[in-house]
Amino acid sequence: MPLSTRPFGRTGRAPTAIGFGAWAIGGTWGEVTDTEAKDALNAALDAGMTFIDTADVYGDGLSERRIASVLKTRSGPRPFVATKAGRRLNPHAPEGFTQANLEAFIDRSRKNLETDTLDLVQLHCPPTEVYGDQRIHDALNTLKAKGMIANYGVSVQTIDEAMTSLKFPGVTSVQIIYNLFRQRPADQFFAAAKAANVAVIARVPLASGLLTGKMSAASQFAADDHRSFNRNGEFFDKGETFSGVPFDIALQAVEELRPLVPAGIPMAAFALRWILMADAISVVIPGAKNAAQASANAAADALPPIDVATMSKAREIYQRLIAPHVAHLW
């Protein structure tokens, strides 16, 4: 059965509602071999996924290059490939977001992905001032006019950054953390995005693996895994790691969510289906380090809708245990 699709804002594209998040096949999730990475992506594509999300800094371009290598071996329509730019700046400061720098980053991604025109380039969680800077939007519109990119969007940390971005007509998508532990985007942002016909990409859908239900207080992570080295935001925003929720609190919440998951359904699949209950979501992008994970992510598409009572219970657990730790930060 084909995977369901959703309109992607104003782009005219309609990728599958579940896509492939390609951070893990680039780095900072522990070792993922070239074979494992390519098997994971092939499994996602074999399952029918037509959306891939990556970034130029995932493995310093390794994720992009692995994607290109796999796509060269496949026939049929090319999937929608979204990448991100801006995190290569050092220092990562607003003044670095010039047309020349953006063009250089985009040109590098075009080479890595082996394509003349990038489907979508997203500003990669830049400093807050960047989102409202008309000069930067003008630069991206110029690059679009040059044919280097087909569309541009933004990846954000906060609701305020997302709302600011909606004011600019060139922005076709907003990528934001949304999951059972980060529910605030549904409070006001989703309605605004729908009104503006802007696509919404839900990232970190499984809260860095917490919402698989397979972790415990004894879980260990490799030294090169961000779940080991970035729990307090030492290297990038801590919201990207376990959705910013204290590990012990998150484990408690997982145990309270567990009875809500239907018998025989993996918690990860339930968590993905929960995200897709929001019609403002265009695509959710779980990552995968191997073929089995990619196939399991795709299988969540076939789950039936979650009933109102279960949705309400999940909301109550979030409000009681999780929101006090995260809602005021992002």
C-alpha positions as CSV (number, residue, x, y, z in Angstrom):
1,M,0.0,0.0,0.0
2,P,1.5,3.4,-1.0
3,L,2.5,5.7,1.8
4,S,0.2,8.7,2.3
5,T,1.2,12.1,0.9
6,R,0.5,15.7,2.0
7,P,0.8,19.0,0.1
8,F,4.1,20.7,0.8
9,G,2.9,24.3,1.2
10,R,3.0,26.4,-1.9
11,T,5.7,24.3,-3.7
12,G,3.3,22.2,-5.7
13,R,5.0,19.1,-4.4
14,A,3.3,16.4,-2.3
15,P,5.9,14.1,-0.7
16,T,5.1,11.3,1.7
17,A,4.0,12.3,5.2
18,I,6.8,10.2,6.6
19,G,10.2,11.1,5.3
20,F,13.8,10.1,6.0
21,G,15.9,12.2,8.4
22,A,19.5,11.9,7.3
23,W,21.3,13.3,10.3
24,A,22.2,9.9,11.7
25,I,23.8,8.7,8.4
26,G,26.1,11.7,8.6
27,G,27.5,11.7,12.1
28,T,27.1,12.5,15.8
29,W,24.9,9.4,16.4
30,G,27.6,6.9,17.0
31,E,29.3,5.0,14.1
32,V,27.2,4.3,11.1
33,T,29.1,2.5,8.3
34,D,28.7,3.4,4.7
35,T,26.9,0.1,4.1
36,E,24.5,0.7,7.0
37,A,23.8,4.3,5.9
38,K,23.0,3.3,2.3
39,D,21.0,0.3,3.4
40,A,18.9,2.5,5.6
41,L,18.2,5.0,2.9
42,N,17.5,2.3,0.3
43,A,15.0,0.7,2.7
44,A,13.2,4.0,3.2
45,L,13.0,4.6,-0.5
46,D,11.9,0.9,-1.1
47,A,9.1,1.5,1.4
48,G,7.9,4.4,-0.7
49,M,9.3,7.5,1.1
50,T,9.8,10.4,-1.2
51,F,11.2,13.1,1.1
52,I,14.8,13.2,2.5
53,D,16.1,15.9,4.9
54,T,19.8,16.5,5.3
55,A,22.3,19.3,6.0
56,D,25.7,20.4,4.8
57,V,27.2,19.9,8.3
58,Y,26.0,16.4,8.8
59,G,29.3,14.6,8.7
60,D,30.8,17.7,6.9
61,G,28.8,16.8,3.8
62,L,29.0,13.0,4.3
63,S,25.2,12.7,4.6
64,E,24.7,14.6,1.4
65,R,27.3,12.6,-0.5
66,R,25.8,9.3,0.7
67,I,22.4,10.4,-0.4
68,A,23.7,11.3,-3.9
69,S,25.5,7.9,-4.1
70,V,22.3,6.0,-3.4
71,L,20.1,8.1,-5.7
72,K,22.5,7.4,-8.6
73,T,21.7,3.7,-8.3
74,R,17.9,4.1,-8.4
75,S,15.5,4.6,-11.2
76,G,12.2,6.4,-11.2
77,P,11.4,9.9,-10.0
78,R,14.0,11.6,-7.8
79,P,12.7,12.2,-4.3
80,F,12.3,15.6,-2.8
81,V,15.7,16.3,-1.1
82,A,15.9,19.1,1.4
83,T,19.2,20.3,2.8
84,K,20.2,23.1,5.2
85,A,22.9,25.8,5.2
86,G,24.5,28.3,7.6
87,R,26.0,26.2,10.3
88,R,29.3,26.1,8.6
89,L,29.8,29.8,9.5
90,N,32.5,30.3,12.1
91,P,31.6,32.4,14.0
92,H,28.0,31.5,13.6
93,A,26.9,35.2,13.6
94,P,24.3,37.2,11.8
95,E,26.8,39.2,9.8
96,G,28.1,36.0,8.2
97,F,24.8,35.4,6.4
98,T,25.8,37.2,3.2
99,Q,24.7,36.3,-0.3
100,A,28.3,35.3,-1.1
101,N,28.5,32.9,1.8
102,L,25.1,31.4,1.2
103,E,25.9,31.0,-2.4
104,A,29.1,29.2,-1.5
105,F,27.3,26.9,0.9
106,I,24.6,26.1,-1.6
107,D,27.1,25.5,-4.4
108,R,28.9,23.0,-2.2
109,S,25.6,21.2,-1.4
110,R,24.8,21.1,-5.1
111,K,28.1,19.3,-5.7
112,N,27.6,17.0,-2.8
113,L,24.0,16.1,-3.9
114,E,25.0,16.0,-7.6
115,T,22.2,18.3,-8.8
116,D,22.0,21.7,-10.5
117,T,19.0,22.9,-8.4
118,L,18.4,22.1,-4.8
119,D,14.8,21.2,-4.1
120,L,14.8,23.1,-0.8
121,V,17.5,24.9,1.2
122,Q,16.7,25.8,4.8
123,L,18.5,28.3,7.0
124,H,19.9,25.9,9.6
125,C,18.8,27.3,13.0
126,P,20.7,30.6,12.6
127,P,20.9,33.4,15.2
128,T,17.4,34.7,16.0
129,E,18.1,38.1,14.2
130,V,18.5,36.3,10.9
131,Y,14.9,35.2,10.5
132,G,13.6,38.8,10.3
133,D,16.4,40.3,8.2
134,Q,15.0,41.3,4.8
135,R,18.6,41.4,3.4
136,I,19.0,37.7,3.9
137,H,15.6,36.9,2.4
138,D,16.6,39.0,-0.6
139,A,19.8,37.0,-1.0
140,L,17.9,33.7,-1.0
141,N,15.4,35.0,-3.5
142,T,18.3,36.0,-5.7
143,L,19.8,32.5,-5.5
144,K,16.3,31.1,-6.4
145,A,16.2,33.4,-9.4
146,K,19.6,32.1,-10.4
147,G,18.2,28.6,-10.5
148,M,20.5,27.3,-7.7
149,I,17.5,26.5,-5.4
150,A,13.9,25.8,-6.2
151,N,12.6,26.8,-2.8
152,Y,13.9,28.0,0.6
153,G,12.7,27.7,4.1
154,V,13.9,27.9,7.7
155,S,14.8,25.5,10.5
156,V,14.0,27.0,13.9
157,Q,14.4,26.5,17.6
158,T,11.6,28.7,18.9
159,I,8.0,29.5,18.2
160,D,8.9,33.2,18.0
161,E,11.4,32.4,15.2
162,A,8.8,30.4,13.4
163,M,6.2,33.1,13.6
164,T,8.7,35.7,12.4
165,S,9.5,33.6,9.4
166,L,5.9,33.4,8.3
167,K,5.9,37.1,7.6
168,F,8.2,36.6,4.6
169,P,6.5,35.4,1.4
170,G,9.6,33.6,0.1
171,V,9.6,31.2,3.0
172,T,7.9,28.0,1.8
173,S,8.6,25.8,4.9
174,V,9.4,25.8,8.5
175,Q,11.2,22.9,10.2
176,I,10.5,22.7,14.0
177,I,10.8,20.2,16.8
178,Y,7.4,18.6,17.4
179,N,6.7,15.4,19.3
180,L,4.9,14.0,22.4
181,F,7.5,15.9,24.5
182,R,7.4,19.2,22.6
183,Q,3.7,20.0,21.9
184,R,3.7,23.8,22.1
185,P,3.9,24.3,18.3
186,A,0.3,23.1,18.1
187,D,-0.9,25.9,20.3
188,Q,-0.6,28.8,17.8
189,F,2.0,28.2,15.2
190,F,0.3,25.4,13.3
191,A,-2.8,27.5,12.6
192,A,-0.6,30.4,11.4
193,A,1.4,28.2,9.1
194,K,-1.8,26.7,7.6
195,A,-3.2,30.2,7.0
196,A,0.1,31.2,5.2
197,N,0.2,27.9,3.2
198,V,3.7,27.2,4.6
199,A,4.8,23.6,4.9
200,V,5.8,22.3,8.3
201,I,8.5,19.7,8.8
202,A,8.5,18.0,12.2
203,R,12.0,17.1,13.3
204,V,13.3,15.1,16.4
205,P,10.0,13.2,16.3
206,L,11.2,10.4,18.6
207,A,13.0,12.7,21.1
208,S,16.4,11.3,20.2
209,G,15.2,7.8,20.7
210,L,13.4,8.3,24.0
211,L,10.0,7.7,22.4
212,T,11.0,4.3,21.1
213,G,10.4,3.2,24.7
214,K,13.7,1.2,24.6
215,M,15.8,3.4,26.8
216,S,16.4,3.2,30.6
217,A,18.5,4.9,33.3
218,A,21.3,2.5,32.4
219,S,21.4,3.4,28.6
220,Q,24.9,4.3,27.4
221,F,25.9,6.3,24.3
222,A,29.1,6.4,22.3
223,A,31.4,9.3,22.9
224,D,30.7,10.7,19.4
225,D,26.9,10.5,19.9
226,H,25.3,13.9,20.7
227,R,23.2,12.1,23.3
228,S,26.4,11.7,25.2
229,F,28.1,15.1,24.7
230,N,25.3,17.6,24.2
231,R,22.8,16.9,27.0
232,N,23.2,20.4,28.4
233,G,23.7,22.2,25.1
234,E,27.5,22.1,25.2
235,F,27.8,22.1,21.4
236,F,24.4,23.2,20.0
237,D,21.0,23.9,21.3
238,K,20.1,21.3,24.0
239,G,16.6,21.1,22.6
240,E,18.0,18.9,19.8
241,T,19.1,16.3,22.3
242,F,16.2,14.4,24.0
243,S,14.1,17.4,23.1
244,G,15.6,19.3,26.0
245,V,13.8,17.2,28.6
246,P,15.8,16.0,31.6
247,F,16.5,12.3,31.0
248,D,15.0,11.0,34.3
249,I,11.8,13.0,33.7
250,A,11.5,11.8,30.2
251,L,11.8,8.2,31.2
252,Q,9.0,8.7,33.7
253,A,6.8,10.2,31.0
254,V,7.6,7.3,28.7
255,E,6.3,4.9,31.3
256,E,3.1,6.8,31.7
257,L,2.7,6.9,27.9
258,R,3.3,3.2,27.5
259,P,-0.2,2.1,28.4
260,L,-1.6,4.4,25.7
261,V,0.2,2.5,22.9
262,P,-2.1,-0.2,21.4
263,A,-1.0,-3.8,21.8
264,G,1.4,-5.0,19.2
265,I,2.3,-1.5,18.0
266,P,5.9,-0.2,18.6
267,M,6.0,3.0,20.7
268,A,8.0,4.7,18.0
269,A,5.3,4.0,15.4
270,F,2.6,5.4,17.9
271,A,4.8,8.5,18.4
272,L,5.0,9.1,14.7
273,R,1.3,8.6,14.2
274,W,0.6,11.0,17.0
275,I,2.5,13.7,15.1
276,L,0.6,13.0,11.9
277,M,-2.7,13.7,13.7
278,A,-1.9,17.4,13.2
279,D,-3.0,18.3,9.7
280,A,-0.6,21.2,9.6
281,I,2.3,18.8,9.5
282,S,3.5,18.3,5.9
283,V,6.1,15.7,6.7
284,V,7.8,14.1,9.7
285,I,11.4,13.1,9.4
286,P,12.5,10.3,11.8
287,G,16.1,9.2,11.4
288,A,17.4,5.7,10.9
289,K,20.8,4.1,11.3
290,N,19.9,0.9,9.6
291,A,17.4,-0.7,7.2
292,A,15.2,-2.1,10.0
293,Q,14.7,1.3,11.6
294,A,13.8,2.9,8.2
295,S,11.3,0.2,7.4
296,A,9.7,0.4,10.9
297,N,9.4,4.2,10.5
298,A,7.6,3.8,7.2
299,A,5.2,1.2,8.7
300,A,3.8,3.9,11.0
301,D,2.0,5.4,8.1
302,A,-0.5,2.6,8.0
303,L,-1.6,3.0,11.6
304,P,-5.2,4.1,12.2
305,P,-5.9,7.6,13.7
306,I,-5.5,7.9,17.4
307,D,-8.8,8.4,19.3
308,V,-9.7,11.6,21.1
309,A,-9.4,10.1,24.6
310,T,-5.9,8.8,24.0
311,M,-4.8,12.2,22.5
312,S,-6.2,13.9,25.6
313,K,-4.3,11.6,28.0
314,A,-1.1,12.2,26.1
315,R,-1.6,15.9,26.4
316,E,-2.2,15.6,30.1
317,I,1.1,13.7,30.6
318,Y,2.9,16.4,28.6
319,Q,1.4,19.3,30.5
320,R,2.0,17.7,33.9
321,L,5.5,16.3,33.5
322,I,7.2,17.8,30.5
323,A,5.9,21.3,29.8
324,P,7.3,22.8,33.0
325,H,10.8,21.9,31.7
326,V,10.5,22.9,28.0
327,A,7.5,25.1,27.1
328,H,9.1,28.4,28.3
329,L,12.4,27.7,26.6
330,W,11.3,27.2,23.0
